[in-house]
Amino acid sequence: MNPSALIAEDEPLLAAALRAELARAWPELQVVDVVGDGASAVRGALQSRPDVLFFDIRMPGQGGIEAAVSLADAWPEEAPFPALVFVTAYDQYAVQAFDAQAVDYVLKPVQPERLRKTVEKLKQLLAQRATQGGSLDAALGQLRQLLQGVPPVTPLPLLRVIQASVGSTLRMVPVDDVVYFEAADKYVRVVCADAELLIRTPLKELLPQLDAALFWQIHRGTVVRATAIDTVHRDEAGKLYVAMKKRSERLPVSRLYAHLFKAM
């Protein structure tokens, strides 16, 4: 059976160029679908289960990495996870992150020689998977590292106090009082035992300022204080949820972060 691929690229001309170059570099590859946004990429990949994914880094809604994370969370455990190739305009930060995790990438505009090297790597990988199978755990590990990005040369000082505006008042909240942070549209909810506040700092910018040993990311938009976790439950479908002390809600755990919760 010929290998298959799905292309997710929101610029039709670039998508067509990539498809045409792939046809020249890898005639046997069957492109099963071309979509223009992250949500469609996830739905299409779950339906067709291609061998290779070409995901644009920047797409409407979910970007390529976020779409890959959503796909990994919903991917059937018995099926080999597709090989991932990210499509990006030249961005040294992104390229360093991909290189560090051995994740391949294609630069815009598509460069035939570079694409041929990618094709050779993919052929070797698929041949290896034919005998050993595709590891979802390995893909999850790569995606976790990509989400963290390249660490800053100078680590940021740890945040001790959250400053949140409440009307005309500036409220000072010790980080140790926070139960969890949750992304909410253009804001981040700062949830304490008896109060909720909104701040404008994106969760992605907040994370490097938090103590990673104390604050655990459990979902794309949720970071919890580990010492505030009461119990962890697994439902009949195998999905994990955490219950927090002094809070009634249950917070879902993405498959990407399920490795955090293993009995000692």
N, C-alpha and C positions, 0 to 999 in steps of 0.2 A: 504494500500500500504506500502511495506517495505521501510525503510529509505535508502537513497543512499549516496555514498561518492565518492570523487575524491582524489587520492593520487598524489602529486607532489614531487618527490624525485629523484635526479640525480644519486644516487648509487643503481644499480639494486638489489644487495643483501639486502640492507637495506629496499628497497621498498617491496621486496618479504617477508622479515621478518615481516614488519609492517602489510602487508596484511594477512599473516598467523595468526599473533596474534589477529588481528581484527576478523578473522573468528572464533577463539576460544572464544574471549570475547564477541562478538556480532554477533551471527550466522545470525540474520535477516538482517544485514547491507549488502546492495548490493554495491560493489565497481564497479562503472561504467567505470572507466578509471584510468590508471597509466601512468603519463607522467614524463619527466625528466628535464624540464626547465620551467621558469616562463611564457614565451609567450604561450607555449602549454597549461599550466595550465589555463591561462585566456581564451583561445579559447575553451578548453574543458569544462570549467565550464559554460561559456555562452551558450554552445550548450546543455549540459545535465542538467544544473540547479540542482546540487546535494544538499542534505540537509546539508552535512558536507564536509569541505575541510581540508585535511591534507597537509600543505605546508611546505616544507623544507626551513629553513631560508636562506641557502646558495645554490643557483642553478646557472647554467650558464645564463648569461644575467641578467634578473631580479631575485632578491632574493624573498623569500616568502612574506615578508612584502610589498615590492614594487609591486609584482604581485597582492597581495590582494588589494592594492590601485588602480591599473589599473582596476581590476575587479569591484571594487565598483564604479569607475567612469563610467563604461559602463553598469552596472547592471540595468535591467528594474525596474522602480520604483514600479510597481504593484506586483512584485515577492518578496517573503521573501528572505532576504540575507542569505547565508549559515552560519552555525556555523563554526568558524575558530579554528583550532588547529595547532600550529606551531611545527615543528619537528626540534630539535636542538641538537648539541653536548653540553655538559655541559658548560654553559657560565653564570656566576653569573649576569653579567650585563643584559643579555637578560632575564634571569629568573625573575629578579627584575622588569623589565619593564612589563613582562607578568602578574606577580602577581598583580602589581599596577593597571592594567586595567582589571583584571578578565578574561584574555584571557588564555585559557589552552594551554599546551605544552606537548610534548612527547620528552623525552631525548633519544639520541642514545648511545648505542644500546637499542632497545626497551625492556623495563622492564615490564613483564606481569602484575604485581601487580599495577604498576603506570598506565598502559593502562586501566586496569579495572576501576580504579577511574575516568579516563577521560571519558570512555564509560558511566558510571553512570551519570556524569554531563551532557553529551550530550543528554542522554535519557530524563533527566529532562527538559533540555532546549527545546528540540523538542516538548515535551508534552505541555510546556508552550506556545510555538509558535503556536501550533495547535489551541489554543483558543484565543490567543492575536495577532498572526501574528509576523513576524520577522521585526525588525526595522532597516532600512538602516541607519537612522540617528545615532542610537546607535553604529552600526558597524563603521561608519565614525569617530565618536568621539574616539573610541578605537584605530583606526588606526592612527589618528592624534597624539595621545599621544605616541603610539609605535614609530612613526617616530622621535619624539622628544627625546625618550629614557629616561633614568634616569638622572635627572639634576646633574651636578657636585657638589661635596660637597662645593667647593669654586667657586663661580661664576667667569667667566672670565671677565677681564676689557673690557669695550666697545671699539670697534675699532673706531678711529677718522680719520685715514688716511690710504688709500690703497697705497701700494708701488708696482708698476708694472714696469717691465723691458721693455724698447722699444729700441731694439738694444743694444748699449753700454750705454744707458742712463737709469737712474732710475727715473721714474715719480712719483711724490707724488700727490695723488688725495684725497681731502677731502671727507669723506664719505657722507657729506651733498650734494655733487655734483652728487652723483650716482643716476641715474633714476631707474635702475634695474640691478640685477645680473642674469646671465643665465648660467647653466651648459652646457659645450660644449666639449664632449669627455674627455680628461684628463685635461682640463682647465675650468676656469670660465670666462665668458665675463663680463667685468665691463662696463656697458653702461651709458654714461653721455649724456647730451643734444647735445653736438657737438663732441663727441669722443667715441671710443671703445677701451678698453685695455683687455689684457689677463693676468690672474694670474694662478698660479699652485695650490693654496690652494683650496681643494675640498669644494663644497658648504656646505656639512655637517659640516665641521670644521669652516667654516665662520659664519654660522648661530648663534652659541652661543656667538659670539663676536659682534653681531649687536643688536641694541635696538629693542626689539620685538614690542614695541608700535609704532615704526616708520617704520620698515621694515617687510612687510607681505609676507609670502610665499603663492603664489597663484597656484602653480603647483609643481610637484615633482622637476623640475629643474629651477624654476623661483621664484625670490624674488624681490618684488618691494618696492620702497619708497612710503609710503602711501600719502605723501604730493605732490608727483609728478603725482598721478593719476588724470586724467581729468574727464573721464566719464566711466561708465560701461554699456555695451550693452548686451542684451539677444537676440539670434537669434531665428529663427522659431522652431528649435529643442530644445530650452530651454538652450542652451549652453551659458555661460557667457564669455565675452571678456572685457578687460580693455584697454582704450586708455590713453596713457601717455602724459603729457605736453611736448611740444618741441620734440616729436618723432612721426613718422608717423605710426609705426607698431601697430597692435592690438595683445595683449597677451591673450592666452586662460586661463581660470580659471578652475581648476579641481573641480569636484563635492565635493571633500574632503574639499575644502576651500571656497565653495560658501557661507557658513554661514557668512563670513566676510562682505558680501555686502547686507545689509538690510537697508531700509530707516529708519531714526531715527524718 
